[in-house]
Amino acid sequence: MTVAVVLFTADLRLHDHPPLNAALRAADEVVPLFVRDPGVRAAGFDSPNRRAFLADCLTDLDERLRHRGGRLVVRTGPVAREVPAVTAECGATEMHMAAAVTGYAHRREQQLCEALAAQGVALHVHDSVTTAVAPGAVTPAGTGSDHYAVFTPYFRRWSQTPLRDPLPPPGTVRVPDAARGESPPSAKDVDATSPGLPEGGETAGRARCAQWWSGDLARYEDQHDDLAGDATSRLSPYLHFGALSPVELVRRARAHGGPGAEAFVRQMCWRDFHHQVLAARPDAAAADYRTRHDHWRGEDDAAEEIAAWRDGRTGYPVVDAGMRQLRHEGWMHNRARLLTASFLTKTLYVDWRIGARHFLDLLVDGDVVNNQLNWQWVAGTGTDTRPHRVLNPVVQGKRFDPRGTYVRRWVPELADVEDRLVHEPWRLPRETRAGLGYPEPLIDLADGLARFKQARGRD
């Protein structure tokens, strides 16, 4: 009996899984393997919210495999130690996995290549299954550049790139008896999670997708920025953990058609855009993609403002609503992400890395690729073609939450404030403000704008 191993990483699904399908074609028996790598925690990326969601994903994957006669083999330890141990125990001759773009993933792949080569085990690294178009598959013609630095031309090329057909889930998975592992972790054992955390796993993701597909997709183009309407897909956690296939979603949206589907496909392209940027510039996970020679404020000289921002106590209602939603759900509306990030980096002039770290601590969909590069986009150090733009939280709040419904949902102190003042509570009479229990503005917006312009040399 021939044996192959499939290493699951950020691809925790059975639908449209090229490495698993390749292994099943190549061998009589397959070991579906997930390694709980302590290096992830040591690097600071193992937050409680993502740990709980991951536990759901692994439990669901194990159950789906058992319905097909298999099981998920879970091991704990360094990947470069556990994978060769499994291949040796089972007599595997090859190992399959999907490519990734982070520096950590590249080091993991190199370590596996060396360890498996010493055993005579072939390593097959397949194109990324967390993007629709693989990073590096399209590059700017005639420029000598290895990636697109501007989204719109990338979107044009990306849209013209044929996508492979999604693969069906396997009918049967036979796992060798020699494959030893532990039980998948339970989300119930994870402490300090956000109370409104969604359920993880491919089953929950496909259910969420089906519900959204038949409802809010049609109004997505018009309402995806509507804070109160909450018409976004909320599929990002499932895409982050690979519980849903980007190829399947893009092809299905294109087949569906309509303005809402087209707008959704454009958002899917943003994910791929960021992946191809970080694949070419892995240092952008921590360093400015395009430096503006900023002298950011940090914890030492802006501790109180940073703490107020984290706690949703800035005195700007739409900013505070977003930060409180993040803490409660481990997720935040995309428009609120832009507003809260702009407020920290450009109104308070605080280092974008401080905000990115806080988001990674709480976001269930938080990853190095999209989180860091979205923060850089807002901070003006990334790929934004208007790097000095500043989002005014009052103007934005009135535009995207005109009746204050989103604000009142997350900032109950303002529940009884009339619509016209809910985004400017400082305009209420002093005695009324005193009874709200809501803070005064942390900074005057004009002062923050002036400081930012001076820092960027644009005053």
Sequence and secondary structure as in RCSB ss.txt:
>XXXX:A:sequence
MTVAVVLFTADLRLHDHPPLNAALRAADEVVPLFVRDPGVRAAGFDSPNRRAFLADCLTDLDERLRHRGGRLVVR
TGPVAREVPAVTAECGATEMHMAAAVTGYAHRREQQLCEALAAQGVALHVHDSVTTAVAPGAVTPAGTGSDHYAV
FTPYFRRWSQTPLRDPLPPPGTVRVPDAARGESPPSAKDVDATSPGLPEGGETAGRARCAQWWSGDLARYEDQHD
DLAGDATSRLSPYLHFGALSPVELVRRARAHGGPGAEAFVRQMCWRDFHHQVLAARPDAAAADYRTRHDHWRGED
DAAEEIAAWRDGRTGYPVVDAGMRQLRHEGWMHNRARLLTASFLTKTLYVDWRIGARHFLDLLVDGDVVNNQLNW
QWVAGTGTDTRPHRVLNPVVQGKRFDPRGTYVRRWVPELADVEDRLVHEPWRLPRETRAGLGYPEPLIDLADGLA
RFKQARGRD
>XXXX:A:secstr
  EEEEEESS   STT HHHHHHHHH SEEEEEEEE HHHHHTT   HHHHHHHHHHHHHHHHHHHTTT   EEE
ES HHHHHHHHHHHHT  EEEEE   SHHHHHHHHHHHHHHHHHT EEEEE  SSSSS TTSS  TTS  SS SS
HHHHHHHHHHS         S     TT   B    GGG  S  TT    SHHHHHHHHHHHHTTGGGGHHHHTT
 TTTT S   HHHHHTTSS HHHHHHHHHHH SHHHHHHHHHHHHHHHHHHHHHH GGGGTS SS      B HH
HHHHHHHHHHHT SS HHHHHHHHHHHHHS   HHHHHHHHHIIIIIS B HHHHHHHHHHH TT  HHHHHHHH
HHHHTSSS SSTT    HHHHHHHHSTT HHHHHH GGGTTS GGGTT GGGS HHHHHTTT    SS HHHHHH
HHHHHTT  
